[in-house]
Amino acid sequence: MLLLEDDYLMIEIMSSKNLAFAKELIEETESKTEQIKTEELHISKKELSDLLKNAKLNEYENISYLWNGKLETRKDTKTRAFGSLENAIFFDGATDTVEHIWLSLNNWKEIARTHILDGLHSIGNKYDMILVDTYPIQNKIVNLKKKKEIKQYLELYIDFRKEAENEGT
């Protein structure tokens, strides 16, 4: 499992009560709305882990970090990853309470073969969450309660990656 420094919270999963805040992020306007932090929802790491396992996502205990150009692999007790080696739902927290949830997508070819869509949908249904993609190419908010919306988002991501790969050849 690889976590790139640039991926941290770029595709963040947060409470749907943050919709106004998320729109300000996407529009890159000055934030006038206070963000409801994920830790304020009191989601336990065990509860979220069980939810993602029930969605048939693999758990990865050893995470390789690429920070400041250095690769380090370690078993991390603060951060958890569920998905595949290159596409995963991550969450972290210093205690048993989840502080941040984010998505990392690094291999468009395998997204359709993973259960990422089901994991995202489970999070949306259980916790009423949205996905906020602040990558400049996407700038998208996705309601995670709507499976069709998640599917369209992932397909858009796949199409963009295919185009980028074709331009490179």
Backbone bond lengths (Angstrom), bond angles and torsions (degrees), N, CA, C in turn:
res aa  C-N    CA-C-N  psi(-1)  N-CA   C-N-CA  omega(-1)  CA-C   N-CA-C  phi
1 M - - - 1.438 - - 1.522 108.02 -
2 L 1.325 116.29 126.70 1.461 121.87 -177.41 1.524 109.97 -115.71
3 L 1.313 116.02 127.13 1.460 122.22 174.92 1.520 107.88 -114.95
4 L 1.323 115.87 115.79 1.463 121.40 178.73 1.523 109.70 -89.20
5 E 1.307 115.79 142.51 1.462 121.73 -179.99 1.540 111.04 -52.84
6 D 1.329 116.85 -41.50 1.465 121.37 -177.12 1.524 113.32 -67.66
7 D 1.320 118.25 -19.30 1.465 121.51 -177.08 1.521 113.68 -83.36
8 Y 1.318 117.55 -17.15 1.459 120.61 -174.51 1.528 111.06 -60.30
9 L 1.320 116.74 112.67 1.465 126.30 177.03 1.534 114.85 62.97
10 M 1.315 118.86 13.80 1.473 119.93 175.57 1.523 110.54 -72.37
11 I 1.314 116.72 -31.53 1.461 121.45 172.84 1.530 104.52 -119.74
12 E 1.315 115.30 87.08 1.467 121.06 -172.35 1.523 110.76 -93.87
13 I 1.320 114.03 145.89 1.456 121.62 176.25 1.520 106.06 -110.37
14 M 1.339 115.69 123.68 1.466 120.36 -175.02 1.519 110.63 -142.95
15 S 1.307 116.04 170.99 1.458 121.99 179.86 1.529 110.68 -59.68
16 S 1.325 115.94 142.10 1.468 119.71 177.73 1.530 110.91 -66.67
17 K 1.311 117.19 -15.65 1.471 120.56 175.65 1.527 110.72 -67.77
18 N 1.314 117.15 -10.78 1.466 123.07 177.97 1.530 112.70 -93.04
19 L 1.306 118.04 17.19 1.469 120.34 -175.18 1.538 111.87 -57.09
20 A 1.325 117.92 -46.35 1.475 120.29 179.20 1.528 110.34 -62.54
21 F 1.332 117.02 -42.68 1.463 122.18 177.15 1.530 110.05 -60.43
22 A 1.346 116.89 -44.80 1.470 121.86 -179.39 1.527 111.11 -62.15
23 K 1.310 117.06 -40.94 1.469 120.42 178.48 1.527 110.58 -62.51
24 E 1.325 117.36 -38.06 1.466 120.66 177.05 1.526 110.85 -65.45
25 L 1.341 116.80 -37.78 1.469 120.42 176.46 1.523 110.69 -61.82
26 I 1.325 115.99 -48.41 1.466 121.95 -177.54 1.533 110.64 -63.01
27 E 1.317 116.03 -42.83 1.470 120.75 -177.85 1.527 112.19 -80.71
28 E 1.357 115.92 -4.16 1.461 122.54 -179.10 1.524 111.70 53.40
29 T 1.338 114.87 41.58 1.460 119.99 175.79 1.519 108.50 -100.57
30 E 1.306 115.21 163.62 1.466 119.90 178.65 1.527 108.52 -62.73
31 S 1.307 115.58 130.32 1.457 120.43 -177.00 1.520 110.84 -74.14
32 K 1.323 114.73 121.69 1.464 121.17 176.49 1.517 109.94 -109.30
33 T 1.321 115.32 -5.99 1.456 121.64 -176.43 1.523 109.23 -106.45
34 E 1.314 115.82 135.73 1.452 120.03 177.88 1.523 109.41 -79.65
35 Q 1.317 115.82 134.78 1.457 121.28 -179.63 1.522 110.40 -83.30
36 I 1.330 115.15 135.39 1.458 120.39 170.32 1.515 105.54 -84.25
37 K 1.305 117.01 115.04 1.461 121.32 -176.63 1.524 110.40 -75.83
38 T 1.317 115.82 146.51 1.461 121.14 -177.36 1.520 111.41 -58.06
39 E 1.327 118.62 -38.17 1.469 119.47 -179.15 1.531 112.25 -63.58
40 E 1.336 116.98 -21.98 1.463 120.84 177.33 1.529 112.09 -70.22
41 L 1.332 117.09 -14.18 1.465 121.64 178.74 1.529 111.81 -83.98
42 H 1.330 116.43 -11.28 1.477 123.10 177.42 1.532 112.59 56.81
43 I 1.314 116.21 47.51 1.467 121.72 175.83 1.525 107.01 -88.13
44 S 1.317 117.29 126.06 1.462 119.01 178.86 1.527 109.72 -83.13
45 K 1.324 114.92 150.26 1.470 120.12 178.28 1.520 110.67 -60.50
46 K 1.329 117.23 -38.71 1.464 120.78 -179.54 1.529 110.35 -64.68
47 E 1.314 116.67 -44.14 1.469 121.01 -179.87 1.530 111.06 -61.13
48 L 1.336 116.86 -45.87 1.459 120.37 179.99 1.532 110.75 -68.80
49 S 1.326 117.28 -38.77 1.468 120.50 176.25 1.521 110.95 -59.54
50 D 1.325 116.95 -46.65 1.466 121.07 179.80 1.525 111.20 -61.85
51 L 1.326 116.76 -40.63 1.467 121.27 178.96 1.531 110.65 -60.84
52 L 1.331 117.22 -45.06 1.466 121.16 -178.32 1.524 111.62 -71.55
53 K 1.320 117.28 -34.89 1.475 120.10 174.87 1.525 110.39 -64.80
54 N 1.342 116.97 -39.48 1.468 120.59 177.76 1.526 111.80 -65.73
55 A 1.341 116.84 -23.83 1.471 121.52 175.94 1.532 111.00 -84.96
56 K 1.327 116.38 8.91 1.473 124.38 177.02 1.527 114.11 69.46
57 L 1.333 116.31 27.93 1.463 120.16 174.72 1.522 109.14 -89.94
58 N 1.324 116.05 137.57 1.464 121.56 177.01 1.519 109.64 -75.28
59 E 1.327 115.74 141.48 1.467 120.61 175.84 1.521 108.68 -96.13
60 Y 1.334 116.02 138.25 1.459 122.00 177.81 1.516 108.52 -117.28
61 E 1.329 115.56 121.15 1.461 120.28 -179.21 1.520 112.06 -88.78
62 N 1.317 117.15 -32.70 1.462 120.68 178.62 1.522 108.89 -96.82
63 I 1.299 115.17 123.04 1.462 121.15 -177.82 1.525 108.24 -119.81
64 S 1.331 116.24 130.06 1.469 121.36 174.63 1.523 107.50 -93.48
65 Y 1.317 116.28 125.85 1.456 122.62 -179.35 1.511 109.70 -105.40
66 L 1.313 116.60 133.88 1.458 121.42 172.10 1.525 106.27 -113.14
67 W 1.336 115.61 97.35 1.460 123.14 -179.11 1.522 108.51 -122.28
68 N 1.294 116.37 132.39 1.471 121.47 177.63 1.527 112.75 50.58
69 G 1.335 115.65 37.93 1.457 120.77 177.21 1.513 114.83 78.00
70 K 1.331 118.55 3.13 1.464 121.78 -179.48 1.524 109.95 -111.54
71 L 1.323 115.93 134.90 1.458 122.25 178.45 1.522 109.22 -98.71
72 E 1.323 115.76 126.75 1.459 121.09 179.99 1.523 108.12 -136.43
73 T 1.330 117.00 129.32 1.455 121.72 177.47 1.515 108.74 -109.56
74 R 1.336 115.22 132.08 1.459 118.90 179.10 1.524 110.16 -156.30
75 K 1.312 114.69 157.98 1.451 120.66 172.28 1.518 105.05 -85.21
76 D 1.301 115.72 114.70 1.452 121.35 -172.49 1.526 109.92 -103.86
77 T 1.316 116.54 127.56 1.459 119.67 177.81 1.525 111.50 -89.40
78 K 1.324 117.15 -16.86 1.466 120.99 -179.80 1.529 111.62 -84.02
79 T 1.333 117.51 -39.17 1.461 122.65 -174.62 1.518 110.45 -109.93
80 R 1.318 116.09 138.36 1.463 122.29 176.21 1.528 108.20 -121.65
81 A 1.336 115.51 150.57 1.467 121.07 179.99 1.524 109.09 -135.03
82 F 1.328 115.80 136.94 1.461 122.85 179.10 1.517 108.95 -134.67
83 G 1.320 116.35 129.96 1.457 120.82 178.58 1.504 110.36 148.02
84 S 1.319 114.78 -122.44 1.463 121.59 178.32 1.529 107.35 -125.70
85 L 1.306 116.06 -179.49 1.466 118.98 -177.91 1.524 113.53 -62.46
86 E 1.330 117.73 -25.61 1.467 119.46 -175.24 1.525 114.67 -121.79
87 N 1.315 117.87 -6.76 1.464 122.26 178.48 1.520 107.18 -134.99
88 A 1.325 117.13 119.00 1.461 117.73 -174.00 1.517 112.42 -152.16
89 I 1.325 113.04 156.30 1.454 122.28 168.10 1.527 105.40 -97.08
90 F 1.316 115.79 122.67 1.463 122.07 179.82 1.530 108.91 -109.13
91 F 1.311 115.89 151.45 1.453 120.26 166.63 1.524 108.62 -148.58
92 D 1.329 114.69 155.67 1.457 119.12 -179.40 1.517 110.89 -143.00
93 G 1.307 114.16 170.26 1.454 122.28 177.63 1.518 109.22 174.38
94 A 1.310 116.69 140.49 1.459 121.10 -179.27 1.525 111.28 -72.00
95 T 1.332 116.81 -27.65 1.466 121.99 177.88 1.528 107.31 -113.95
96 D 1.321 117.91 -158.22 1.469 120.73 177.52 1.522 112.26 -79.59
97 T 1.322 118.28 -3.17 1.459 121.99 179.02 1.520 110.16 -91.65
98 V 1.326 116.22 131.61 1.465 121.98 178.74 1.525 109.23 -69.05
99 E 1.337 115.99 127.98 1.470 121.49 179.22 1.521 112.38 -101.28
100 H 1.334 117.20 -36.21 1.463 121.96 -177.86 1.527 109.09 -143.04
101 I 1.319 115.95 146.06 1.466 121.94 172.79 1.522 106.01 -131.35
102 W 1.331 116.59 134.04 1.463 119.05 178.27 1.516 110.47 -149.80
103 L 1.304 114.39 165.80 1.455 123.07 -177.79 1.519 108.65 -115.92
104 S 1.318 115.68 139.48 1.460 121.48 175.47 1.522 107.78 -127.44
105 L 1.317 116.56 122.73 1.463 122.48 -179.17 1.516 108.70 -122.13
106 N 1.331 116.76 111.26 1.461 120.21 -176.84 1.522 114.52 -122.97
107 N 1.330 117.81 -3.08 1.461 120.12 179.06 1.518 109.00 -142.49
108 W 1.324 115.91 93.56 1.463 120.38 -176.31 1.514 112.65 -63.01
109 K 1.336 117.48 -25.13 1.458 120.48 -176.88 1.527 112.36 -66.68
110 E 1.321 117.59 -24.88 1.455 119.07 -176.01 1.529 114.42 -106.06
111 I 1.317 118.68 -2.91 1.464 120.66 -176.97 1.530 111.65 -55.70
112 A 1.316 117.13 -44.41 1.464 120.51 -178.13 1.525 112.18 -63.94
113 R 1.327 117.70 -24.82 1.472 120.95 -179.00 1.529 112.80 -88.72
114 T 1.315 117.49 -5.76 1.465 120.36 -179.99 1.531 108.72 -95.81
115 H 1.296 115.36 177.49 1.465 121.12 176.44 1.528 110.25 -108.10
116 I 1.339 116.31 26.52 1.462 121.36 -179.83 1.528 110.45 -57.28
117 L 1.322 117.25 -44.40 1.465 121.31 -179.79 1.526 109.71 -57.51
118 D 1.319 117.75 -46.87 1.466 121.52 -179.40 1.524 111.31 -65.37
119 G 1.321 116.94 -38.83 1.461 120.33 177.72 1.516 111.91 -63.53
120 L 1.326 116.82 -45.43 1.462 121.18 178.55 1.528 110.82 -62.26
121 H 1.325 115.93 -43.50 1.466 121.05 179.98 1.535 110.86 -63.65
122 S 1.316 117.54 -39.90 1.468 121.51 177.68 1.526 111.13 -62.51
123 I 1.331 116.54 -42.16 1.469 120.92 177.66 1.525 109.95 -62.41
124 G 1.327 116.28 -43.75 1.461 120.57 179.82 1.511 112.25 -61.59
125 N 1.311 116.09 -45.49 1.463 120.02 -178.57 1.526 112.41 -67.75
126 K 1.309 116.55 -42.79 1.477 120.73 -175.95 1.529 112.30 -73.54
127 Y 1.337 116.88 -41.79 1.462 120.25 -170.78 1.531 114.56 -116.66
128 D 1.332 118.08 3.18 1.462 122.51 -179.21 1.533 110.60 55.49
129 M 1.343 115.15 62.41 1.459 121.65 -174.54 1.534 111.73 -110.85
130 I 1.335 114.10 160.25 1.459 122.66 172.94 1.527 108.12 -123.34
131 L 1.311 115.70 157.16 1.459 122.65 173.88 1.516 106.64 -104.29
132 V 1.326 116.55 132.44 1.463 121.59 -179.93 1.523 107.86 -122.64
133 D 1.333 115.58 108.03 1.462 122.39 -178.72 1.520 108.16 -98.21
134 T 1.327 116.55 108.62 1.463 120.38 -177.79 1.531 113.22 -99.56
135 Y 1.346 116.57 10.58 1.457 117.94 171.42 1.527 107.39 -61.13
136 P 1.336 118.36 134.15 1.467 120.76 -176.58 1.538 114.24 -54.61
137 I 1.325 117.45 -30.72 1.456 119.66 -178.57 1.521 112.54 -75.15
138 Q 1.314 117.86 -21.69 1.457 121.37 -176.94 1.522 112.02 -105.26
139 N 1.345 116.32 -60.42 1.467 121.06 -175.58 1.521 111.14 42.09
140 K 1.316 115.29 69.80 1.456 120.55 -171.46 1.516 110.91 -135.63
141 I 1.324 115.26 145.41 1.463 122.67 171.90 1.521 106.86 -115.90
142 V 1.332 116.37 130.73 1.466 121.70 -177.29 1.529 109.33 -124.55
143 N 1.322 116.37 127.50 1.461 121.65 175.57 1.526 107.32 -77.62
144 L 1.328 117.38 113.72 1.459 120.89 -174.66 1.531 113.17 -77.33
145 K 1.326 117.47 -1.42 1.462 120.26 172.98 1.531 110.79 -82.99
146 K 1.324 116.28 -14.12 1.467 121.48 -175.52 1.525 109.75 -107.83
147 K 1.328 115.30 103.31 1.463 121.09 -176.43 1.535 111.39 -60.01
148 K 1.325 116.74 -38.17 1.466 120.61 -179.78 1.534 110.72 -63.21
149 E 1.320 116.33 -39.41 1.466 120.98 179.03 1.538 110.93 -66.07
150 I 1.330 116.23 -40.11 1.469 120.55 177.54 1.526 109.59 -63.69
151 K 1.325 116.12 -45.24 1.473 121.29 -179.94 1.532 110.58 -59.66
152 Q 1.331 116.91 -44.85 1.463 120.77 178.74 1.526 111.08 -62.07
153 Y 1.320 117.05 -40.06 1.464 121.10 178.27 1.528 110.21 -62.63
154 L 1.322 116.81 -49.01 1.466 120.03 -179.06 1.526 110.97 -63.66
155 E 1.334 117.30 -38.28 1.469 120.15 177.85 1.523 111.19 -66.12
156 L 1.320 117.39 -38.48 1.467 121.11 176.43 1.528 109.86 -62.22
157 Y 1.313 116.48 -42.62 1.466 121.75 177.93 1.532 110.19 -61.54
158 I 1.327 115.89 -46.01 1.471 120.72 179.77 1.526 110.42 -61.49
159 D 1.330 117.46 -45.61 1.465 121.30 -179.94 1.516 111.20 -61.61
160 F 1.346 117.41 -41.87 1.461 120.45 179.41 1.523 110.37 -62.83
161 R 1.340 116.97 -44.74 1.464 121.07 -178.46 1.529 110.71 -64.31
162 K 1.333 117.42 -37.60 1.469 120.48 178.03 1.527 109.83 -63.17
163 E 1.336 115.95 -44.27 1.466 120.12 179.16 1.526 110.92 -60.68
164 A 1.316 116.84 -45.37 1.462 121.35 -179.34 1.521 110.80 -62.76
165 E 1.321 116.17 -40.53 1.465 119.81 179.96 1.534 110.26 -66.89
166 N 1.330 117.08 -40.77 1.470 120.88 179.77 1.523 111.78 -65.98
167 E 1.333 116.84 -34.46 1.462 120.53 178.53 1.528 110.89 -67.83
168 G 1.326 116.46 -28.71 1.458 121.80 -178.62 1.518 113.33 -78.09
169 T 1.314 117.26 -11.90 1.479 119.38 -178.83 1.492 111.85 -97.72
